[in-house]
């Protein structure tokens, strides 16, 4: 028995040694290799690795019996999250239920929709004051006091498990708030804490800046912030109060992995790993998608597979299609179980604007098959903007994307980041809050997300055709960020109308539930079933085949289309009204 395995087992009761040894034997090679490639050149690496195993063993010992049972069941069925019965829902705690107890009261609504996966946007204690919507985290071990306590979180996760719903939490990997204890310790002179961050002199910061992009060029230009208490320039990719972590320091990796496992022991089933593309810095590059970022994620996955194999990792890597597959890893070194298919989402909206399905076809053609036990996460809207530039490879020119952006930014949506991004709710962008054709547009892009192949996720309020909310303009802390236009409180009036099909809310609710029900009853719509784009006689027509039997026809235009099914080996014809879809 290796010394590392012995350290892992030391804190576990003998009854759990066999399972721990089996998992360690399966994943130790990848874990040890990735961490050696990252940190093996540092003095004392072997002792550090042994201590890491001891810490993991202690967290495994603390894992509650109910979660251990869930681990075992999901190990027996590793593709549990790929079934066509899986449906996600994403919401802010305060906007959806005011606090964690209020979210618990919404479980009947989630069950009525068929939701099996709930992503609650950041609910850990955020930075005091401005916090980028909670993404500037001040503590991984405390709930935002506005939302409740850790006891409330554990109560919610237990209630969700009983209802068959997995809880997803954000884990912000790239940065912490400037009032996080790590940052506070660094500012008071703690050298160990200072090493958790990138602190550069002006010349070195400038040398990096020359090849870096900018996430928020208008709201937060540049990638460095001078902090007097640190005596230099701190790397701040997003906002000045979000300090990038230095993953070249193994203590950072160890601390973040422990934070993940502690939250997993509270009942979190899925972690949305925020800003995964930014984790490693290399001079002369854009510091995105570096090879070491993937080594870090593969090591983190191996730890999860050893300590909490019922937990999923989801990559938040909003990058071009060609760069997405790397975030899944491969069968020898798996990385994330899930990744957002952001280009498919963007292409769906572009197809509506152009009345041409060409960009969807191009994205589908560029989408590779995934390793077993992995799935796309497909969606129509989220809390963030629609960034058009990620479609550049498929669109061929920025001029084309700028024209698409203008369609929305000069109408139902609002421009963001210089106009090459758009904010607005799905109902506003599709026109579903007023017209029948708008409702069909809303259902069309949702139908694409439900059919394409993956775990589809609804954004809170889209099931009720919730409109834009410009009340954020009256809040000085939010007025600079137009993403708040799609972050409205859950509309109780529309919720009350969900059973009345004479209202926009009722029609949207009935239409989405019908599509969700059809998906649940169609085995070929499971994630991993091959997806093929078939030839179409009209540029506005998208024809998708899934598996042996399923055919989806989508009309991305305001024209009526008649489709001869003989082209797809079937008898008869189908007439598609403007913006309509048919699943056969």
C-alpha positions in Angstrom: 0.0 0.0 0.0 1.4 3.4 -1.0 2.0 6.1 1.6 -0.5 8.3 -0.2 -3.3 5.7 0.0 -2.5 5.0 3.7 -2.9 8.8 4.4 -6.2 8.8 2.5 -7.5 5.8 4.6 -6.3 7.0 8.0 -9.4 9.1 8.6 -11.9 6.6 7.3 -13.7 3.8 9.2 -12.6 0.3 8.2 -16.0 -0.4 6.6 -15.3 2.3 3.9 -11.7 1.2 3.1 -12.6 -1.1 0.3 -14.6 1.5 -1.7 -11.9 4.1 -1.1 -9.2 1.8 -2.2 -11.1 0.9 -5.4 -11.7 4.5 -6.3 -8.1 5.5 -5.5 -6.8 2.7 -7.6 -8.9 3.8 -10.5 -8.1 7.6 -10.4 -4.8 7.9 -8.6 -2.7 7.7 -11.7 -4.4 10.6 -13.4 -4.4 12.7 -10.2 -0.8 12.0 -9.4 0.3 12.6 -13.0 -1.6 15.9 -13.4 -0.4 17.3 -10.1 3.2 16.3 -10.7 3.1 18.0 -14.1 1.8 21.1 -12.4 3.8 21.1 -9.2 6.3 18.3 -9.3 9.2 20.7 -9.8 8.5 22.4 -6.4 10.4 21.3 -3.3 8.5 19.0 -1.1 5.9 17.9 -3.7 5.7 14.3 -2.5 5.0 15.4 1.1 2.4 17.9 -0.2 0.6 15.2 -2.2 0.5 12.9 0.9 -1.0 15.8 2.9 -3.6 16.5 0.2 -4.7 12.8 0.4 -5.0 13.1 4.1 -7.2 16.1 3.8 -9.4 14.4 1.2 -9.7 11.3 3.4 -10.9 13.5 6.3 -13.6 15.1 4.0 -14.6 11.7 2.8 -15.1 10.6 6.4 -17.4 13.6 7.0 -19.6 12.8 4.0 -23.2 12.0 5.3 -24.6 8.5 4.9 -27.4 9.7 2.5 -24.8 11.2 0.2 -22.6 8.1 0.3 -25.7 6.1 -0.8 -26.2 8.5 -3.7 -22.6 8.1 -4.7 -23.0 4.4 -4.9 -26.2 4.6 -6.9 -24.7 7.0 -9.4 -21.5 5.0 -9.7 -23.7 2.1 -10.8 -25.5 4.3 -13.4 -22.8 6.8 -14.5 -25.0 8.3 -17.3 -27.8 9.1 -14.9 -27.7 12.8 -16.0 -28.0 12.0 -19.7 -31.6 10.6 -19.7 -34.3 12.5 -21.7 -36.1 12.9 -18.4 -33.4 15.4 -17.2 -34.5 19.0 -17.2 -32.7 22.0 -15.6 -33.8 25.3 -14.3 -31.6 28.3 -13.4 -32.6 31.1 -11.0 -31.3 33.6 -8.5 -32.3 32.8 -4.9 -33.6 36.2 -4.1 -35.4 36.6 -7.4 -37.0 33.1 -7.3 -37.9 32.7 -3.6 -36.4 35.6 -1.6 -34.3 33.1 0.4 -33.4 29.4 0.6 -36.6 28.6 2.5 -38.6 30.4 -0.2 -36.9 28.4 -2.8 -38.0 25.2 -1.0 -41.6 26.4 -1.3 -41.1 26.6 -5.1 -40.4 22.8 -5.4 -44.0 22.0 -6.5 -43.6 24.5 -9.4 -40.3 22.8 -10.4 -41.9 19.4 -10.2 -44.9 20.5 -12.3 -42.5 21.6 -15.0 -40.6 18.4 -14.8 -37.3 19.9 -13.4 -34.7 17.5 -12.1 -31.8 19.8 -11.8 -31.9 23.3 -10.2 -29.0 25.7 -10.7 -29.2 28.5 -8.0 -26.9 31.3 -9.0 -24.4 32.5 -6.4 -25.7 32.1 -2.9 -22.5 32.0 -0.9 -21.6 35.0 1.2 -20.6 37.7 -1.4 -18.4 40.8 -1.1 -19.8 43.6 0.9 -21.2 46.2 -1.5 -20.8 45.6 -5.2 -20.3 41.9 -5.9 -20.9 41.2 -9.6 -24.2 39.6 -8.8 -22.6 37.4 -6.1 -19.7 36.2 -8.2 -17.3 38.0 -6.0 -17.3 35.4 -3.2 -16.1 36.4 0.3 -16.5 32.9 1.9 -17.0 29.4 0.5 -18.3 28.2 3.8 -21.1 30.7 4.5 -24.4 31.4 2.9 -25.3 35.0 2.0 -27.0 36.1 5.2 -29.9 37.5 3.1 -30.7 34.0 2.0 -30.3 32.0 5.3 -27.7 29.8 6.8 -25.8 26.6 6.0 -28.5 24.7 7.9 -31.1 26.2 5.6 -28.9 25.0 2.6 -28.7 21.5 4.0 -32.5 21.5 4.6 -33.1 22.6 1.0 -30.7 20.0 -0.5 -32.5 17.3 1.4 -35.9 18.4 0.2 -34.7 18.6 -3.4 -33.2 15.1 -3.2 -36.6 13.8 -1.9 -38.2 15.5 -4.9 -35.7 14.0 -7.4 -34.0 17.3 -8.0 -30.2 17.8 -8.0 -28.9 21.1 -6.8 -26.2 22.9 -8.8 -24.0 25.7 -7.2 -21.5 28.0 -8.7 -17.9 27.5 -7.6 -16.0 30.5 -8.7 -12.6 29.0 -9.5 -10.8 32.0 -11.0 -11.1 34.6 -8.3 -12.3 35.6 -4.9 -13.5 38.9 -3.5 -11.1 41.5 -2.2 -12.7 41.0 1.3 -12.2 37.2 1.2 -10.0 36.1 4.2 -7.3 35.1 1.7 -7.2 38.6 0.2 -7.5 40.3 3.6 -4.6 38.2 4.9 -2.5 39.1 1.9 -3.2 42.9 2.5 -2.1 42.6 6.1 1.3 41.1 5.1 0.7 37.3 5.3 3.2 36.0 2.8 1.4 32.7 2.4 -1.8 34.5 1.5 0.0 36.9 -0.8 1.2 33.9 -2.7 -2.5 33.0 -3.5 -2.6 36.0 -5.9 -0.7 37.5 -8.8 1.0 40.7 -7.7 3.1 42.3 -10.4 5.2 45.4 -10.9 4.0 47.9 -13.5 6.4 46.7 -16.2 5.4 43.0 -15.8 1.7 43.9 -15.7 2.1 45.9 -19.0 3.9 43.0 -20.6 1.0 40.7 -19.9 -1.6 43.3 -20.8 -0.4 43.6 -24.4 -1.8 40.2 -25.3 -4.8 40.0 -23.1 -8.4 40.5 -24.0 -10.9 42.4 -21.9 -14.0 40.9 -20.4 -15.7 44.2 -19.5 -14.0 46.8 -21.6 -16.5 49.5 -20.8 -17.4 48.7 -17.2 -14.0 47.5 -16.0 -11.3 48.1 -18.6 -7.9 46.4 -18.2 -6.8 43.2 -16.3 -4.9 44.7 -13.4 -5.7 46.9 -10.4 -3.1 48.7 -8.3 -3.6 47.9 -4.7 -1.5 50.1 -2.4 -1.6 47.5 0.5 -0.2 44.9 -1.9 2.5 47.2 -3.2 1.8 46.4 -6.8 -0.7 45.5 -9.5 -3.1 42.7 -8.7 -4.5 40.6 -11.5 -8.2 41.3 -11.8 -9.6 39.8 -15.0 -13.2 40.7 -14.3 -13.7 43.6 -11.8 -11.2 45.4 -9.6 -12.7 43.8 -6.5 -12.3 40.2 -7.9 -8.7 39.0 -7.4 -7.5 36.2 -9.7 -6.1 33.2 -7.9 -2.6 32.0 -8.6 -2.9 28.3 -9.5 0.8 28.0 -9.9 0.7 27.8 -6.1 -0.3 24.2 -5.1 -1.8 25.6 -1.9 -4.5 27.4 -4.0 -5.5 24.2 -5.7 -5.6 22.3 -2.3 -7.8 25.1 -0.7 -10.3 25.2 -3.6 -10.6 21.4 -3.8 -11.3 21.3 -0.1 -13.9 24.1 -0.4 -15.6 22.0 -3.2 -15.7 18.9 -1.1 -17.1 20.7 2.0 -19.9 22.1 -0.1 -20.5 18.6 -1.7 -20.9 17.3 1.9 -23.7 19.9 2.4 -25.6 18.2 -0.5 -24.5 20.1 -3.6 -24.8 17.7 -6.5 -23.3 19.8 -9.4 -20.7 22.5 -9.5 -20.7 25.1 -12.2 -17.0 25.8 -12.4 -17.0 29.5 -13.2 -14.4 31.1 -15.6 -12.5 27.8 -16.2 -10.9 29.2 -19.4 -8.9 31.8 -17.3 -7.2 29.6 -14.7 -3.6 29.7 -15.9 -1.5 32.7 -16.9 1.2 32.6 -19.6 3.1 35.6 -20.8 2.6 36.4 -24.5 -0.8 34.6 -24.7 -4.4 35.7 -24.1 -4.2 33.5 -20.9 -7.2 31.5 -21.9 -7.6 27.8 -22.5 -4.0 27.1 -21.5 -3.0 23.4 -21.2 -2.5 23.8 -17.5 -6.1 24.8 -17.0 -7.1 21.4 -18.3 -4.6 19.7 -16.0 -6.1 21.5 -13.0 -9.6 20.4 -14.0 -8.6 16.8 -14.6 -7.0 16.7 -11.2 -10.1 18.2 -9.6 -12.3 15.6 -11.4 -10.1 12.8 -10.1 -10.5 14.1 -6.5 -14.3 14.3 -7.0 -14.4 10.7 -8.4 -12.5 9.5 -5.4 -14.3 11.4 -2.6 -17.8 12.2 -4.0 -18.5 10.3 -7.2 -22.1 11.3 -7.2 -21.1 14.9 -7.9 -21.0 16.4 -11.4 -18.6 19.2 -12.6 -19.8 21.6 -15.2 -17.5 23.9 -17.2 -18.5 27.5 -17.7 -16.2 28.0 -20.7 -17.9 30.5 -23.1 -15.5 29.9 -25.9 -15.8 29.1 -29.7 -17.1 25.6 -30.6 -13.7 24.2 -31.5 -12.4 24.9 -28.0 -15.2 23.4 -26.0 -14.5 19.6 -26.3 -11.2 19.9 -24.4 -13.2 20.7 -21.3 -14.6 17.2 -21.3 -11.2 15.5 -21.3 -11.3 12.0 -22.6 -11.9 8.4 -21.4 -8.4 8.2 -20.0 -8.5 11.5 -18.2 -12.0 12.8 -17.9 -12.5 16.5 -17.0 -16.0 18.0 -16.7 -19.2 16.0 -17.0 -21.1 19.0 -18.5 -20.2 22.1 -20.6 -22.4 24.9 -21.8 -23.0 24.7 -25.6 -23.0 28.5 -25.8 -22.5 28.7 -29.5 -25.6 26.7 -30.2 -27.6 29.1 -28.0 -26.1 32.1 -29.9 -26.7 30.5 -33.3 -30.4 29.9 -32.5 -30.9 33.6 -31.9 -28.9 34.5 -35.0 -31.1 32.1 -37.0 -34.2 34.0 -35.8 -32.6 37.3 -36.8 -31.4 36.2 -40.3 -34.5 33.9 -41.0 -31.8 31.4 -42.0 -30.8 28.2 -40.2 -27.3 28.3 -41.7 -25.4 29.2 -38.5 -27.2 26.5 -36.5 -26.2 24.0 -39.2 -22.6 25.2 -39.1 -22.4 25.0 -35.3 -24.0 21.5 -35.4 -21.5 20.4 -38.0 -18.6 21.6 -35.8 -20.0 19.9 -32.7 -18.0 16.7 -32.1 -19.3 13.5 -30.4 -18.6 13.5 -26.7 -16.8 10.9 -24.6 -19.1 8.5 -22.8 -20.5 9.9 -19.6 -20.4 13.5 -20.7 -23.2 15.8 -22.0 -23.7 19.3 -23.4 -25.8 21.7 -21.4 -28.1 23.3 -23.9 -30.0 26.5 -23.1 -31.9 29.5 -24.6 -31.1 32.3 -22.1 -29.2 32.7 -18.9 -28.3 35.4 -16.5 -25.5 36.6 -18.8 -25.4 38.4 -22.1 -25.5 36.8 -25.6 -22.0 37.3 -26.9 -22.1 37.2 -30.7 -18.3 37.1 -31.3 -18.1 33.5 -30.2 -19.8 32.7 -33.5 -17.1 34.3 -35.6 -15.7 31.0 -37.0 -19.1 30.0 -38.2 -20.3 33.4 -39.3 -17.1 34.3 -41.2 -17.2 38.0 -40.4 -17.8 40.5 -37.6 -20.0 42.5 -40.0 -22.5 39.7 -40.2 -22.6 39.3 -36.5 -22.9 43.1 -36.0 -25.9 43.0 -38.3 -27.5 40.2 -36.1 -26.7 42.2 -33.0 -28.4 45.3 -34.4 -31.6 43.3 -35.0 -31.9 42.8 -31.2 -30.0 45.8 -29.8 -32.1 48.3 -31.8 -35.3 46.6 -30.9 -36.4 44.3 -28.1 -32.9 43.9 -26.4 -30.2 46.2 -25.2 -26.6 46.3 -26.5 -23.7 45.3 -24.2 -19.9 45.4 -24.5 -19.8 47.8 -27.4 -22.8 46.3 -29.2 -21.4 42.8 -30.0 -23.4 41.4 -27.1 -27.1 41.5 -26.3 -29.1 41.5 -23.1 -32.8 40.8 -22.7 -35.2 38.1 -21.6 -36.1 35.3 -24.0 -39.7 36.5 -24.2 -38.6 40.1 -25.0 -36.1 39.0 -27.7 -38.5 36.7 -29.3 -41.6 38.9 -29.0 -43.5 36.3 -27.0 -45.0 38.8 -24.6 -47.5 39.9 -27.2 -47.9 38.0 -30.5 -48.7 34.4 -31.4 -45.7 34.4 -33.8 -43.5 35.7 -31.0 -44.6 32.7 -28.9 -43.7 30.4 -31.7 -40.2 32.0 -31.8 -39.9 31.5 -28.1 -40.9 27.8 -28.4 -38.7 27.3 -31.5 -35.4 28.2 -29.8 -36.5 26.1 -26.7 -37.3 23.2 -29.0 -33.8 23.4 -30.4 -32.3 23.2 -26.9 -34.6 20.4 -25.9 -33.9 18.3 -29.1 -30.2 18.9 -29.9 -28.7 16.5 -27.4 -27.7 17.4 -23.9 -29.2 18.5 -20.6 -31.5 21.4 -21.4 -31.9 24.2 -18.8 -34.7 26.8 -18.6 -33.9 30.2 -17.3 -36.3 31.4 -14.5 -39.3 33.2 -16.0 -39.0 32.0 -19.5 -41.7 29.4 -18.9 -44.0 32.4 -18.1 -42.8 34.7 -20.9 -41.4 37.2 -18.4 -40.6 40.6 -19.9 -37.5 42.8 -19.6 -37.2 44.7 -16.3 -35.5 48.1 -16.5 -35.9 48.9 -12.8 -32.2 48.1 -12.3 -31.5 51.6 -13.8 -32.7 53.1 -10.5 -30.1 51.2 -8.5 -26.6 52.8 -8.6 -25.0 49.5 -7.9 -26.6 47.9 -11.0 -27.2 50.7 -13.4 -23.9 50.3 -15.2 -24.6 46.6 -16.0 -27.5 46.0 -18.4 -27.4 42.3 -17.7 -29.8 43.1 -14.8 -32.5 43.6 -17.4 -33.0 39.8 -17.6 -32.6 39.3 -13.8 -36.1 40.3 -12.8 -37.9 38.9 -9.7 -40.2 35.9 -10.4 -43.4 37.4 -11.6 -46.1 36.3 -9.3 -48.9 37.7 -11.4 -47.8 35.8 -14.5 -47.3 32.7 -12.3 -51.0 33.0 -11.3 -51.9 33.1 -15.0 -50.0 30.0 -16.0 -53.2 27.9 -16.3 -54.9 30.5 -18.5 -54.0 30.1 -22.2 -55.6 33.4 -23.1 -52.6 35.1 -21.5 -48.9 35.2 -22.8 -47.8 33.4 -19.6 -50.4 30.7 -19.9 -49.6 30.1 -23.6 -45.9 29.9 -22.9 -46.3 27.6 -20.0 -48.6 25.2 -21.9 -46.3 25.2 -24.9 -43.1 24.5 -23.0 -44.7 21.8 -20.9 -45.9 20.1 -24.1 -42.4 20.1 -25.5 -40.9 18.9 -22.2 -43.4 16.1 -22.0 -42.7 15.0 -25.6 -38.9 15.0 -24.8 -39.4 12.9 -21.7 -41.3 10.3 -23.8 -38.7 10.1 -26.6 -35.7 7.8 -25.8 -33.8 9.1 -28.8 -33.5 12.5 -27.2 -31.2 11.2 -24.5 -27.8 13.0 -24.4 -25.2 11.0 -26.3 -27.6 9.8 -29.0 -26.1 10.8 -32.3 -27.4 14.1 -33.7 -27.3 14.6 -37.5 -28.2 17.7 -39.5 -30.0 16.6 -42.6 -30.1 18.4 -46.0 -33.0 20.9 -46.3 -34.5 22.4 -49.4 -35.0 25.8 -47.8 -32.3 27.9 -46.0 -34.7 28.6 -43.2 -35.4 24.9 -42.6 -33.4 23.0 -40.0 -33.8 19.2 -40.1 -32.3 17.3 -37.1 -32.2 13.5 -36.8 -31.6 11.9 -33.5 -30.8 8.2 -33.4 -32.9 5.8 -35.5 -36.3 7.3 -35.3 -36.5 11.0 -34.3 -36.8 13.8 -36.9 -37.2 17.4 -35.9 -38.1 20.1 -38.4 -37.7 23.8 -37.4 -38.8 26.8 -39.5 -36.6 29.8 -38.8 -38.5 32.2 -40.9 -41.7 34.2 -41.1 -42.8 32.2 -44.2 -44.9 29.0 -44.3 -42.9 26.0 -45.5 -44.1 22.8 -46.9 -41.7 19.9 -46.4 -41.8 16.7 -48.5 -41.0 14.0 -46.0 -39.8 11.7 -48.8 -36.4 13.5 -48.5 -36.2 11.9 -45.0 -37.4 8.4 -45.9 -41.0 9.1 -44.7 -44.3 9.4 -46.4 -46.4 12.5 -46.8 -45.7 16.2 -46.3 -45.6 18.6 -43.3 -46.6 22.2 -43.4 -44.8 24.4 -41.0 -46.3 27.8 -40.1 -43.9 30.7 -39.6 -41.5 30.0 -36.8 -43.1 26.6 -36.2 -41.5 23.2 -35.4 -42.6 19.6 -35.7 -41.1 16.6 -33.9 -41.7 13.3 -35.7 
